[in-house]
Amino acid sequence: MSVTPSFSCVICGDGILDEIDGFGVLTRVTSDSKPWPAGGRLAECRSCGAIQKFPDAKWLEEIGRIYSTFEIYHQSGGQEQAVFTEKGESMPRSARLVSFMRDCLALPDRGRLLDVGCGNGVTLRSFAEWFPGWSLNGTEWDDKTLPALRAIPGFERLYTCPVTDIPDVFDLVTLVHSLEHLVDPMRSLRDIHGKTGPAGHLFVEVVDCEQNPYDVLVADHLLHFTGTVLDFACRRSGFSTIPHDGPVIRKELTLVGRKADVPATLPPPAPLSGLARRHVAWLRDQAAYFQDRANHAPQYAIFGTSIGGTWLHGQLGSETAFFVDEDPSRIGRTHLGRPIMAPGDIPAGTEIFLPLPEAIAAGIARRLTRPGVAFRLPPAYAV
């Protein structure tokens, strides 16, 4: 582990960044689930524990290339990713989140919503179903999704300018898997605070890096949040946080905030010391273990067509026979040129690699096990 003094922490602003040795040899993945080459840099702040990339010229150039060909949910032809219960039951991610908003927030029948990083509008579309009286707005890098957004009932406007240039204020601002992409997250949150009405709310959904080590492999994620870091960032930006029972979605963090009069003066949270280092060590162990299995298995397939599965395919090379997924919108399609099969269609004699957090992988293996199919779990995570 080496100290990198030329960069300040993007969350607390003054913490020393410890660069994680060994991360650069791992292949990476984009947030739209495409393989990306090795060569990244990762660090952990000594003061607040924020795990982050370095927003240097190389990283900025990389994210520019990633976003120029970005294809959200391409594995399912543009249909939103499903989320699963422990029993394997599924529902659209945005429907689960908007249902939670309805239960957690006393939202009025009418209001104005701004969805920062709205993509093709899955959150806006679900929100329109639950709150038909609201005016819906979004922000994006460009306007290529505008035709899809215009088809959403209640849609008002897409902004492609900085948040500070938006002339309006909003009753609710949502960031669903977008805060981790922002180049200057603290400034962005403060700008959002300025565009939130006096009684307005903030809703943030991000990957829980503590529970999901694969998040550090996402090349275009600048930040990899833990619950304490997310809470610290939002409170320091002028939002008080509203407690709730969680998690709303497995392996994810949900923060609900209310606009406060002034930002909170807070000391940095106690860091989860060494979390990034442990994640990288586990991912390297996993890459070696699955490479060994791939060298000996008559045929192997990979479970999942999102971040973990895509990363492992890129790490192992081109010998993956097919992918396995339980999402009905993906079954029967292809991912990275390989078929996507349902668990019940796995041919005998296949080894199924499960690049997932241990507890989730073990639960899937128990639920889907059958004679002739071997499910291979990742190695144990060293605490």
SULTA-V798291 format. One record per pair of residues at least 24 apart in sequence whose C-alpha atoms are under 10 Angstrom apart, sorted by the first residue. I is the first residue (numbers start at 1). J is the second residue. D is the distance in Angstrom with one decimal. If there is no record, write none. Layout:
BEGIN
I&J&D / I&J&D
END
This chain:
BEGIN
1&43&9.0 / 1&44&9.9 / 1&277&8.3 / 2&43&9.1 / 3&43&8.8 / 3&44&9.7 / 3&45&9.9 / 3&46&10.0 / 4&43&8.5 / 4&54&9.6 / 6&54&9.8 / 7&54&7.3 / 7&55&8.6 / 7&56&8.9 / 8&45&8.7 / 8&54&9.2 / 9&43&9.2 / 9&44&8.5 / 9&45&6.2 / 9&46&9.1 / 9&47&8.8 / 9&48&8.6 / 9&49&9.3 / 9&50&7.5 / 9&51&9.0 / 9&52&8.0 / 9&53&9.7 / 9&54&9.1 / 10&45&9.2 / 10&50&8.2 / 10&51&9.6 / 10&52&7.9 / 10&53&9.4 / 10&54&9.1 / 10&55&9.1 / 10&183&8.6 / 10&184&6.8 / 10&185&7.1 / 10&186&7.2 / 10&187&9.5 / 10&222&9.1 / 10&223&8.4 / 10&233&9.9 / 11&45&8.9 / 11&47&9.9 / 11&48&7.8 / 11&49&9.3 / 11&50&6.8 / 11&51&9.5 / 11&52&9.3 / 11&184&8.7 / 11&185&7.3 / 11&186&6.2 / 11&187&9.6 / 11&223&9.0 / 11&229&8.0 / 11&230&9.2 / 11&232&8.6 / 11&233&6.4 / 11&234&10.0 / 11&236&9.4 / 11&268&9.2 / 12&45&8.6 / 12&47&7.7 / 12&48&6.6 / 12&49&9.4 / 12&50&8.3 / 12&186&8.6 / 12&229&9.4 / 12&232&8.9 / 12&233&8.0 / 12&236&9.1 / 12&266&9.9 / 12&267&9.0 / 12&268&6.8 / 12&269&9.6 / 13&45&9.7 / 13&47&9.5 / 13&48&9.6 / 13&186&9.2 / 14&45&8.9 / 14&46&9.6 / 14&47&7.9 / 14&48&9.5 / 15&44&9.2 / 15&45&5.6 / 15&46&5.8 / 15&47&4.9 / 15&48&7.1 / 15&49&8.8 / 15&50&9.3 / 15&268&9.2 / 16&43&9.5 / 16&44&8.3 / 16&45&5.7 / 16&46&5.5 / 16&47&6.9 / 16&48&9.5 / 16&49&9.9 / 17&42&9.3 / 17&43&5.8 / 17&44&5.5 / 17&45&4.6 / 17&46&6.3 / 17&47&8.6 / 17&49&9.2 / 17&50&9.1 / 17&51&9.0 / 17&52&9.0 / 17&54&9.6 / 18&42&8.5 / 18&43&5.2 / 18&44&5.3 / 18&45&6.3 / 18&46&7.0 / 18&51&9.5 / 18&274&9.7 / 18&276&9.8 / 18&277&9.7 / 19&43&4.1 / 19&44&6.6 / 19&45&8.9 / 19&51&9.7 / 19&52&9.4 / 19&53&9.1 / 19&54&9.4 / 19&276&9.4 / 19&277&9.1 / 20&44&7.5 / 20&51&9.9 / 20&274&9.3 / 20&276&7.1 / 20&277&6.0 / 20&278&9.7 / 20&279&10.0 / 20&280&7.9 / 20&281&9.8 / 21&277&7.8 / 21&280&8.6 / 21&281&9.5 / 22&277&8.9 / 22&280&7.3 / 22&281&8.0 / 22&284&8.3 / 23&216&9.2 / 23&217&8.8 / 23&276&9.5 / 23&277&8.7 / 23&279&9.6 / 23&280&6.1 / 23&281&8.5 / 23&283&9.1 / 23&284&8.4 / 24&280&9.8 / 25&284&8.7 / 26&217&8.0 / 26&280&8.6 / 26&283&8.1 / 26&284&7.1 / 26&287&8.4 / 26&311&9.3 / 26&314&9.8 / 26&315&7.4 / 27&217&7.6 / 27&218&9.7 / 27&219&9.4 / 27&287&9.7 / 27&311&7.0 / 27&312&8.6 / 27&313&9.8 / 27&314&6.8 / 27&315&5.7 / 27&316&9.5 / 28&214&9.4 / 28&215&9.8 / 28&216&8.6 / 28&217&4.9 / 28&218&6.1 / 28&219&6.0 / 28&220&9.6 / 28&307&9.3 / 28&308&9.9 / 28&310&9.0 / 28&311&6.1 / 28&312&9.1 / 28&314&7.8 / 28&315&8.1 / 29&214&9.3 / 29&215&9.3 / 29&216&9.5 / 29&217&6.0 / 29&218&5.0 / 29&219&5.9 / 29&220&8.5 / 29&306&9.4 / 29&307&6.7 / 29&308&8.5 / 29&309&9.7 / 29&310&6.8 / 29&311&5.4 / 29&312&9.2 / 29&313&9.9 / 29&314&8.0 / 29&315&9.7 / 30&63&9.0 / 30&66&7.1 / 30&67&9.4 / 30&70&8.9 / 30&217&8.2 / 30&218&5.2 / 30&219&5.4 / 30&220&6.2 / 30&221&8.4 / 30&306&9.8 / 30&307&7.8 / 30&310&9.0 / 30&311&8.8 / 31&66&8.8 / 31&67&9.6 / 31&70&8.7 / 31&71&9.5 / 31&72&8.5 / 31&73&9.8 / 31&177&9.5 / 31&181&9.4 / 31&215&9.1 / 31&217&9.3 / 31&218&5.9 / 31&219&7.4 / 31&220&6.6 / 31&221&7.5 / 31&306&8.6 / 31&307&7.2 / 32&66&8.8 / 32&67&9.3 / 32&69&9.7 / 32&70&6.6 / 32&71&6.2 / 32&72&5.5 / 32&73&6.7 / 32&74&7.6 / 32&75&9.1 / 32&218&9.2 / 32&220&9.6 / 32&306&7.9 / 32&307&8.1 / 32&310&9.7 / 33&70&9.6 / 33&71&8.9 / 33&72&8.6 / 33&73&8.3 / 33&74&8.5 / 33&75&8.4 / 33&218&8.7 / 33&305&7.5 / 33&306&5.4 / 33&307&5.5 / 33&308&8.7 / 33&309&8.6 / 33&310&5.9 / 33&311&7.9 / 33&335&9.4 / 33&336&9.5 / 34&66&9.3 / 34&70&9.4 / 34&71&9.4 / 34&74&9.7 / 34&218&9.7 / 34&305&9.6 / 34&306&8.6 / 34&307&8.2 / 34&309&10.0 / 34&310&6.3 / 34&311&7.8 / 34&313&9.7 / 34&314&8.5 / 34&335&9.2 / 34&336&7.9 / 35&218&9.5 / 35&219&9.5 / 35&307&9.1 / 35&309&9.9 / 35&310&6.2 / 35&311&6.0 / 35&312&8.8 / 35&313&7.8 / 35&314&5.4 / 35&315&8.4 / 35&336&8.9 / 36&62&9.6 / 36&66&9.1 / 36&217&9.2 / 36&218&8.7 / 36&219&7.3 / 36&310&9.5 / 36&311&8.1 / 36&314&7.5 / 36&315&9.5 / 37&219&9.1 / 37&311&9.9 / 37&314&8.3 / 37&315&9.0 / 38&217&9.4 / 38&219&9.3 / 38&314&9.8 / 38&315&9.1 / 39&219&9.7 / 40&216&9.9 / 40&217&8.6 / 40&218&9.7 / 40&219&7.3 / 41&216&9.9 / 41&217&10.0 / 41&219&9.4 / 42&216&7.8 / 42&217&9.3 / 42&222&9.2 / 42&223&9.6 / 42&224&10.0 / 42&276&8.1 / 42&277&9.4 / 42&280&9.4 / 43&216&10.0 / 43&223&9.9 / 43&276&7.4 / 43&277&8.8 / 44&224&9.7 / 44&271&9.0 / 44&272&9.6 / 44&273&8.5 / 44&274&7.9 / 44&275&8.2 / 44&276&6.5 / 44&277&8.5 / 45&271&7.9 / 45&272&9.9 / 45&273&9.1 / 45&274&9.9 / 45&276&10.0 / 46&268&9.9 / 46&270&9.1 / 46&271&6.9 / 46&272&9.4 / 46&273&7.7 / 46&274&9.4 / 47&267&9.2 / 47&268&6.3 / 47&269&7.6 / 47&270&7.3 / 47&271&6.7 / 47&273&9.7 / 48&228&8.8 / 48&229&7.0 / 48&232&8.8 / 48&267&8.6 / 48&268&4.8 / 48&269&5.2 / 48&270&6.1 / 48&271&5.2 / 48&272&8.6 / 48&273&9.5 / 49&225&9.2 / 49&226&8.5 / 49&228&8.9 / 49&229&7.2 / 49&268&8.4 / 49&269&7.5 / 49&270&7.0 / 49&271&4.0 / 49&272&6.0 / 49&273&6.9 / 49&274&8.7 / 49&275&8.5 / 49&276&9.2 / 50&223&7.4 / 50&224&7.1 / 50&225&6.8 / 50&226&7.6 / 50&228&9.2 / 50&229&6.2 / 50&230&9.0 / 50&233&9.9 / 50&268&9.8 / 50&269&9.5 / 50&271&7.6 / 50&272&9.0 / 50&275&9.8 / 50&276&9.4 / 51&209&8.6 / 51&216&8.2 / 51&222&8.6 / 51&223&6.1 / 51&224&5.3 / 51&225&6.9 / 51&226&8.5 / 51&229&9.2 / 51&271&9.8 / 51&272&9.9 / 51&274&10.0 / 51&275&8.4 / 51&276&6.6 / 51&277&10.0 / 52&180&9.3 / 52&216&8.2 / 52&221&8.1 / 52&222&5.5 / 52&223&4.5 / 52&224&6.0 / 52&225&8.6 / 52&276&9.2 / 53&216&8.7 / 53&218&10.0 / 53&219&8.6 / 53&220&8.9 / 53&221&7.6 / 53&222&5.0 / 53&223&6.6 / 53&224&8.7 / 54&183&9.8 / 54&222&7.4 / 54&223&9.5 / 55&183&7.0 / 55&184&9.1 / 55&222&7.2 / 59&219&8.2 / 59&220&8.0 / 59&222&8.9 / 60&183&8.7 / 60&220&8.8 / 60&222&10.0 / 62&219&8.0 / 62&220&7.7 / 63&181&9.2 / 63&219&7.5 / 63&220&5.5 / 63&221&8.9 / 63&222&9.8 / 64&220&9.1 / 65&220&9.9 / 66&219&8.7 / 66&220&7.5 / 67&141&8.8 / 67&220&8.7 / 71&119&9.7 / 71&120&9.9 / 72&119&7.6 / 72&120&7.9 / 73&120&9.8 / 73&306&9.0 / 73&330&9.5 / 74&330&9.3 / 74&334&9.7 / 74&335&8.5 / 75&305&7.2 / 75&306&8.4 / 75&329&8.4 / 75&330&6.0 / 75&331&9.2 / 75&333&7.2 / 75&334&7.0 / 75&335&5.9 / 75&336&8.8 / 75&340&9.0 / 76&305&9.7 / 76&327&8.7 / 76&328&8.7 / 76&329&5.3 / 76&330&4.7 / 76&331&8.2 / 76&332&9.5 / 76&333&7.2 / 76&334&8.8 / 76&335&9.1 / 77&329&8.0 / 77&330&8.0 / 77&333&8.6 / 78&120&8.6 / 78&122&10.0 / 78&329&9.3 / 79&120&9.8 / 79&122&8.8 / 79&329&6.9 / 79&330&8.8 / 80&120&9.5 / 80&121&9.8 / 80&122&6.8 / 80&123&9.6 / 80&329&8.5 / 81&122&9.8 / 81&306&9.0 / 81&327&7.7 / 81&328&9.9 / 81&329&8.2 / 81&330&9.0 / 82&326&9.1 / 82&327&6.3 / 82&328&8.7 / 82&329&8.4 / 82&330&9.7 / 83&249&7.3 / 83&250&8.2 / 83&326&10.0 / 83&327&8.5 / 84&249&8.4 / 84&250&8.2 / 84&326&8.9 / 84&327&8.7 / 85&249&8.6 / 85&250&8.2 / 86&250&9.2 / 86&360&8.2 / 86&363&7.5 / 86&364&8.3 / 86&367&9.4 / 87&363&9.1 / 87&364&9.1 / 87&367&8.2 / 88&326&7.9 / 88&327&9.6 / 88&363&9.9 / 88&364&8.4 / 88&367&8.7 / 88&368&10.0 / 89&326&9.3 / 89&327&9.7 / 90&326&8.7 / 90&327&7.6 / 90&328&9.1 / 91&327&9.3 / 92&122&9.2 / 92&123&10.0 / 92&126&9.2 / 92&327&9.9 / 93&122&8.8 / 93&123&8.6 / 93&126&9.5 / 93&248&10.0 / 93&249&8.1 / 94&121&9.8 / 94&122&6.4 / 94&123&5.2 / 94&124&8.6 / 94&125&8.5 / 94&126&6.1 / 94&127&8.2 / 94&176&8.8 / 95&122&8.8 / 95&123&7.8 / 95&125&9.1 / 95&126&5.7 / 95&127&8.0 / 95&129&9.2 / 95&130&9.0 / 96&126&9.1 / 96&248&7.7 / 96&249&7.9 / 97&123&8.3 / 97&126&8.9 / 97&127&9.2 / 97&176&9.1 / 97&203&9.7 / 97&205&8.6 / 97&248&7.3 / 97&249&8.2 / 97&254&8.8 / 98&123&7.6 / 98&124&9.3 / 98&125&9.9 / 98&126&6.6 / 98&127&6.0 / 98&128&9.6 / 98&129&9.3 / 98&130&7.4 / 98&131&9.3 / 99&126&8.9 / 99&127&8.8 / 99&130&7.8 / 99&248&10.0 / 100&244&9.9 / 100&248&7.4 / 100&254&9.8 / 101&127&9.3 / 101&130&9.8 / 101&203&8.3 / 101&256&8.6 / 102&127&9.4 / 102&130&7.9 / 102&131&8.8 / 104&242&9.0 / 104&243&9.4 / 104&244&7.5 / 104&245&9.6 / 104&256&8.5 / 105&201&8.6 / 105&242&9.4 / 105&256&8.6 / 105&257&9.9 / 105&258&10.0 / 107&131&8.9 / 107&171&8.8 / 107&172&8.9 / 107&200&9.6 / 107&201&9.3 / 108&133&9.0 / 108&134&8.9 / 108&171&9.5 / 109&133&5.8 / 109&134&7.1 / 110&134&4.8 / 110&135&7.7 / 110&171&9.4 / 111&135&6.3 / 111&136&8.7 / 111&170&7.6 / 111&171&5.9 / 111&172&7.9 / 111&200&9.8 / 112&136&6.1 / 112&137&7.6 / 112&154&9.8 / 112&156&9.3 / 112&168&9.5 / 112&169&8.0 / 112&170&5.1 / 112&171&5.3 / 112&172&6.6 / 112&173&8.7 / 112&196&9.9 / 112&197&9.6 / 112&200&9.7 / 113&137&5.9 / 113&138&8.0 / 113&155&9.6 / 113&156&9.6 / 113&169&9.1 / 113&170&5.7 / 113&171&6.1 / 113&172&4.9 / 113&173&5.8 / 113&174&7.6 / 113&196&9.6 / 113&200&9.8 / 113&201&9.7 / 114&138&5.2 / 114&139&7.5 / 114&156&9.9 / 114&157&9.3 / 114&158&9.2 / 114&159&9.5 / 114&168&9.8 / 114&169&8.7 / 114&170&6.4 / 114&171&8.2 / 114&172&6.4 / 114&173&4.8 / 114&174&6.3 / 114&175&8.8 / 114&192&9.6 / 114&195&9.2 / 114&196&9.2 / 114&202&9.8 / 115&139&6.4 / 115&140&9.2 / 115&158&9.4 / 115&172&8.4 / 115&173&5.8 / 115&174&4.7 / 115&175&6.0 / 115&176&7.8 / 115&178&9.5 / 115&203&9.4 / 116&140&7.0 / 116&158&9.8 / 116&159&9.2 / 116&163&8.7 / 116&173&7.2 / 116&174&6.1 / 116&175&5.2 / 116&176&7.6 / 116&177&9.3 / 116&178&7.0 / 116&179&8.4 / 116&192&9.1 / 116&204&9.9 / 117&141&7.9 / 117&159&9.8 / 117&160&9.8 / 117&174&8.8 / 117&175&6.7 / 117&176&7.5 / 117&177&8.0 / 117&178&5.6 / 117&179&8.4 / 117&181&9.2 / 117&182&9.5 / 118&145&9.1 / 118&149&9.1 / 118&158&8.8 / 118&174&8.8 / 118&175&8.0 / 118&176&7.8 / 118&177&9.3 / 118&178&8.3 / 119&143&9.6 / 119&144&9.3 / 119&145&6.8 / 119&146&9.3 / 119&148&9.6 / 119&149&8.9 / 119&176&9.8 / 119&178&9.5 / 120&144&8.8 / 120&145&5.4 / 120&146&7.8 / 120&147&9.0 / 120&148&6.3 / 120&149&6.4 / 121&145&8.1 / 121&146&9.1 / 121&148&7.3 / 121&149&5.8 / 121&150&9.4 / 121&151&9.6 / 121&152&7.9 / 121&155&9.6 / 122&148&9.8 / 122&149&9.0 / 122&152&9.4 / 122&176&10.0 / 123&174&8.9 / 123&175&9.6 / 123&176&7.8 / 124&149&8.3 / 124&152&7.4 / 124&153&9.1 / 124&154&9.0 / 124&155&8.0 / 124&174&9.7 / 125&149&8.3 / 125&151&9.1 / 125&152&5.8 / 125&153&7.6 / 125&154&9.1 / 125&155&8.9 / 126&152&9.3 / 127&152&9.8 / 127&153&9.7 / 127&154&9.7 / 128&152&7.3 / 128&153&6.3 / 128&154&6.7 / 128&155&8.4 / 129&153&8.4 / 129&154&9.8 / 134&171&9.7 / 135&170&9.6 / 136&170&9.7 / 136&172&10.0 / 137&170&9.3 / 137&173&9.5 / 138&173&9.4 / 138&174&9.3 / 139&163&8.1 / 139&166&9.6 / 162&188&9.0 / 162&191&9.0 / 163&188&7.6 / 163&189&9.6 / 163&190&9.9 / 163&191&6.3 / 163&192&6.7 / 163&194&9.1 / 163&195&7.8 / 164&188&8.8 / 164&190&9.6 / 164&191&5.8 / 164&192&7.8 / 164&194&7.9 / 164&195&7.7 / 165&191&9.6 / 165&195&9.8 / 166&192&10.0 / 166&195&7.9 / 167&195&8.4 / 168&194&9.8 / 168&195&6.7 / 168&196&8.8 / 168&197&9.3 / 169&193&9.5 / 169&194&7.8 / 169&195&4.5 / 169&196&5.3 / 169&197&5.6 / 169&198&9.2 / 169&200&9.1 / 170&194&9.7 / 170&195&6.2 / 170&196&5.0 / 170&197&5.4 / 170&198&9.1 / 170&199&9.5 / 170&200&6.8 / 170&201&8.7 / 170&202&9.9 / 171&195&9.0 / 171&196&6.1 / 171&197&5.4 / 171&198&8.2 / 171&199&7.0 / 171&200&4.4 / 171&201&6.3 / 171&202&8.7 / 171&259&9.8 / 172&196&6.9 / 172&197&8.0 / 172&199&9.1 / 172&200&5.5 / 172&201&4.8 / 172&202&5.8 / 172&203&7.5 / 172&257&9.7 / 172&258&9.2 / 172&259&9.8 / 173&197&9.6 / 173&200&7.9 / 173&201&6.4 / 173&202&5.0 / 173&203&6.3 / 173&204&8.5 / 173&257&9.7 / 174&201&8.5 / 174&202&5.9 / 174&203&4.7 / 174&204&5.9 / 174&205&8.2 / 174&256&9.4 / 175&202&8.1 / 175&203&6.3 / 175&204&4.8 / 175&205&6.3 / 175&206&8.3 / 175&255&9.9 / 176&203&7.8 / 176&204&5.8 / 176&205&4.7 / 176&206&6.6 / 176&207&9.8 / 176&254&9.2 / 177&204&7.7 / 177&205&5.6 / 177&206&5.0 / 177&207&7.4 / 177&221&9.6 / 177&252&9.6 / 177&253&10.0 / 178&204&8.5 / 178&205&8.1 / 178&206&7.5 / 178&221&8.9 / 179&204&7.6 / 179&205&8.2 / 179&206&7.2 / 179&221&8.8 / 179&222&9.0 / 179&223&8.1 / 179&224&9.8 / 179&225&9.6 / 179&230&9.8 / 180&205&9.5 / 180&206&7.0 / 180&207&8.5 / 180&220&8.5 / 180&221&5.3 / 180&222&5.7 / 180&223&4.8 / 180&224&6.6 / 180&225&7.7 / 181&219&9.8 / 181&220&6.3 / 181&221&4.9 / 181&222&5.6 / 181&223&7.1 / 181&224&9.6 / 182&220&9.3 / 182&221&8.1 / 182&222&7.0 / 182&223&8.4 / 183&220&9.9 / 183&221&9.2 / 183&222&6.9 / 183&223&9.1 / 184&222&9.2 / 185&222&9.0 / 185&223&8.6 / 185&233&8.5 / 185&234&9.9 / 185&237&9.9 / 186&233&6.8 / 186&234&8.2 / 186&236&8.4 / 186&237&6.8 / 187&237&8.2 / 188&237&9.0 / 189&233&8.1 / 189&234&7.0 / 189&235&9.7 / 189&236&9.1 / 189&237&5.8 / 189&238&8.3 / 189&239&9.2 / 190&233&9.8 / 190&234&8.7 / 190&236&8.7 / 190&237&5.1 / 190&238&7.0 / 190&239&9.3 / 190&263&8.8 / 191&237&8.8 / 192&237&8.9 / 192&238&9.6 / 192&259&10.0 / 193&234&9.5 / 193&237&7.1 / 193&238&6.4 / 193&239&7.5 / 193&258&9.6 / 193&259&6.9 / 193&260&8.8 / 193&261&9.8 / 193&262&9.8 / 193&263&9.4 / 194&237&9.9 / 194&238&9.2 / 194&259&9.4 / 196&258&9.2 / 196&259&7.1 / 197&258&9.8 / 197&259&7.7 / 198&258&9.0 / 198&259&6.6 / 198&260&8.1 / 198&261&8.3 / 199&258&7.1 / 199&259&6.4 / 199&260&8.6 / 200&239&9.7 / 200&257&8.6 / 200&258&6.1 / 200&259&5.7 / 200&260&9.2 / 201&239&8.3 / 201&240&9.4 / 201&241&9.5 / 201&242&9.7 / 201&256&7.2 / 201&257&5.5 / 201&258&4.5 / 201&259&6.0 / 201&260&9.7 / 202&234&8.9 / 202&239&7.6 / 202&240&9.3 / 202&241&8.8 / 202&242&9.9 / 202&255&7.9 / 202&256&5.7 / 202&257&4.8 / 202&258&6.1 / 202&259&7.4 / 203&241&9.7 / 203&254&7.4 / 203&255&5.8 / 203&256&4.7 / 203&257&6.4 / 203&258&8.9 / 204&230&8.9 / 204&234&9.2 / 204&253&8.0 / 204&254&5.8 / 204&255&5.1 / 204&256&6.5 / 204&257&8.4 / 205&230&9.8 / 205&248&9.4 / 205&249&9.3 / 205&252&7.0 / 205&253&5.7 / 205&254&4.7 / 205&255&6.5 / 205&256&9.0 / 206&230&8.9 / 206&251&9.0 / 206&252&5.8 / 206&253&5.4 / 206&254&6.8 / 206&255&8.7 / 207&249&9.5 / 207&250&9.1 / 207&251&6.2 / 207&252&4.3 / 207&253&5.9 / 207&254&8.9 / 208&247&9.5 / 208&249&9.8 / 208&250&8.6 / 208&251&5.3 / 208&252&4.4 / 208&253&5.2 / 208&254&9.0 / 209&251&7.7 / 209&252&8.0 / 209&253&8.9 / 209&275&9.1 / 209&276&9.0 / 209&279&9.2 / 210&251&8.4 / 210&252&9.4 / 210&253&9.9 / 210&272&8.9 / 210&275&7.4 / 210&276&8.9 / 210&279&8.8 / 211&250&8.7 / 211&251&5.5 / 211&252&7.9 / 211&253&9.6 / 211&357&7.3 / 211&358&9.8 / 212&250&9.4 / 212&251&5.8 / 212&252&8.2 / 212&279&8.9 / 212&308&9.5 / 212&356&8.0 / 212&357&6.3 / 212&358&9.7 / 213&251&9.6 / 213&275&9.1 / 213&276&8.2 / 213&278&8.9 / 213&279&5.4 / 213&280&7.9 / 213&282&8.3 / 213&283&7.7 / 213&308&9.4 / 213&356&8.9 / 213&357&7.5 / 214&279&8.0 / 214&280&9.1 / 214&282&9.9 / 214&283&7.7 / 214&307&7.1 / 214&308&6.1 / 214&309&9.8 / 214&311&8.4 / 214&355&8.7 / 214&356&8.0 / 214&357&8.4 / 215&251&9.9 / 215&279&9.6 / 215&307&7.8 / 215&308&8.6 / 216&276&8.0 / 216&279&8.1 / 216&280&8.2 / 216&283&9.8 / 217&279&10.0 / 217&280&9.1 / 217&283&9.2 / 217&307&8.4 / 217&308&8.8 / 217&311&7.8 / 218&307&7.6 / 218&308&9.7 / 218&311&8.8 / 224&276&9.4 / 225&252&9.4 / 225&253&8.2 / 226&252&9.4 / 226&253&7.8 / 226&271&9.5 / 226&272&8.8 / 226&275&9.9 / 227&252&9.4 / 227&253&6.6 / 227&254&8.7 / 227&255&8.6 / 228&268&9.3 / 228&269&6.5 / 228&270&8.3 / 228&271&8.5 / 228&272&9.4 / 229&268&8.3 / 229&269&6.9 / 229&270&9.2 / 229&271&8.5 / 229&272&10.0 / 230&254&9.2 / 230&255&7.7 / 231&255&7.3 / 231&256&9.5 / 231&257&9.2 / 231&269&9.2 / 232&264&9.0 / 232&265&9.9 / 232&266&7.6 / 232&267&8.7 / 232&268&7.2 / 232&269&7.0 / 233&264&9.9 / 233&266&9.7 / 233&268&9.4 / 234&258&9.8 / 234&259&9.9 / 234&263&8.8 / 234&264&9.2 / 235&259&9.3 / 235&260&8.6 / 235&262&9.4 / 235&263&6.4 / 235&264&5.7 / 235&265&8.4 / 235&266&8.2 / 236&262&8.9 / 236&263&5.1 / 236&264&5.0 / 236&265&6.5 / 236&266&6.8 / 236&267&9.5 / 236&268&9.7 / 237&262&8.3 / 237&263&5.3 / 237&264&7.4 / 237&265&9.6 / 238&262&5.5 / 238&263&3.6 / 238&264&6.3 / 238&265&9.5 / 239&263&6.8 / 239&264&7.9 / 240&264&8.1 / 250&360&9.4 / 251&357&8.9 / 251&360&9.7 / 274&383&9.7 / 275&383&9.0 / 278&381&8.0 / 278&382&7.1 / 278&383&7.3 / 279&381&8.2 / 279&382&9.0 / 279&383&9.6 / 281&381&8.7 / 281&382&8.4 / 282&378&8.8 / 282&379&7.7 / 282&380&7.9 / 282&381&5.9 / 282&382&7.2 / 282&383&9.8 / 283&312&9.8 / 283&355&9.5 / 283&378&9.0 / 283&379&9.2 / 283&381&9.1 / 285&378&8.5 / 285&379&7.0 / 285&380&9.1 / 285&381&9.1 / 286&312&9.1 / 286&355&8.1 / 286&377&9.2 / 286&378&5.7 / 286&379&6.0 / 286&380&8.9 / 286&381&9.4 / 287&311&9.7 / 287&312&7.3 / 287&315&6.9 / 287&316&7.7 / 287&355&9.4 / 287&378&8.9 / 287&379&9.7 / 288&315&9.6 / 288&316&9.3 / 288&379&9.8 / 289&376&9.8 / 289&377&9.6 / 289&378&7.5 / 289&379&7.3 / 290&315&9.4 / 290&316&7.8 / 290&353&7.3 / 290&354&9.4 / 290&355&9.1 / 290&376&8.4 / 290&377&9.1 / 290&378&7.7 / 290&379&9.2 / 291&315&8.4 / 291&316&6.1 / 291&317&9.4 / 292&316&9.8 / 293&351&8.6 / 293&353&8.9 / 293&376&8.6 / 294&319&8.0 / 294&320&8.6 / 294&351&8.8 / 294&353&9.1 / 295&319&9.6 / 297&349&8.9 / 297&350&7.8 / 297&351&6.7 / 297&352&9.9 / 298&349&7.4 / 298&350&7.2 / 298&351&8.0 / 299&347&9.9 / 299&348&9.9 / 299&349&7.2 / 299&350&5.2 / 299&351&6.3 / 299&352&8.8 / 300&349&8.8 / 300&350&5.4 / 300&351&4.6 / 300&352&5.8 / 300&353&7.1 / 300&374&9.4 / 300&375&9.8 / 300&376&9.8 / 301&338&9.6 / 301&339&10.0 / 301&340&9.7 / 301&341&9.7 / 301&346&9.0 / 301&350&7.0 / 301&351&6.3 / 301&352&5.0 / 301&353&6.2 / 301&354&9.1 / 301&375&9.7 / 302&340&9.6 / 302&351&8.5 / 302&352&5.6 / 302&353&4.8 / 302&354&6.4 / 302&355&7.6 / 302&375&9.7 / 302&376&9.6 / 303&340&9.4 / 303&341&9.5 / 303&342&9.8 / 303&343&8.9 / 303&352&6.4 / 303&353&6.0 / 303&354&5.3 / 303&355&7.1 / 303&356&8.7 / 303&361&9.4 / 303&364&9.6 / 303&375&9.2 / 303&376&9.9 / 304&330&10.0 / 304&340&8.9 / 304&353&9.3 / 304&354&7.8 / 304&355&7.9 / 304&356&8.7 / 305&330&8.4 / 305&334&9.5 / 305&335&6.9 / 305&336&9.2 / 305&340&8.1 / 306&335&9.6 / 307&355&9.1 / 307&356&9.4 / 308&354&8.5 / 308&355&5.3 / 308&356&6.4 / 308&357&9.3 / 309&353&8.6 / 309&354&7.7 / 309&355&6.0 / 309&356&8.2 / 310&335&8.7 / 310&336&8.4 / 310&355&9.3 / 311&355&8.6 / 312&353&8.9 / 312&354&9.3 / 312&355&6.9 / 313&355&9.8 / 320&353&9.9 / 321&350&9.1 / 322&346&9.3 / 322&352&9.6 / 323&352&8.8 / 323&353&9.5 / 324&352&8.2 / 324&353&9.5 / 324&354&9.7 / 343&368&7.2 / 343&369&9.4 / 344&368&8.3 / 344&370&9.4 / 346&370&10.0 / 346&372&9.4 / 346&373&7.5 / 347&372&8.0 / 347&373&7.5 / 348&372&4.6 / 348&373&5.5 / 348&374&8.8 / 349&373&5.8 / 349&374&7.6 / 350&374&6.6 / 350&375&8.7 / 351&375&5.9 / 351&376&6.8 / 352&376&5.9 / 352&377&8.6 / 353&377&6.5 / 353&378&7.9 / 354&378&6.6 / 355&379&9.9 / 357&381&8.8
END
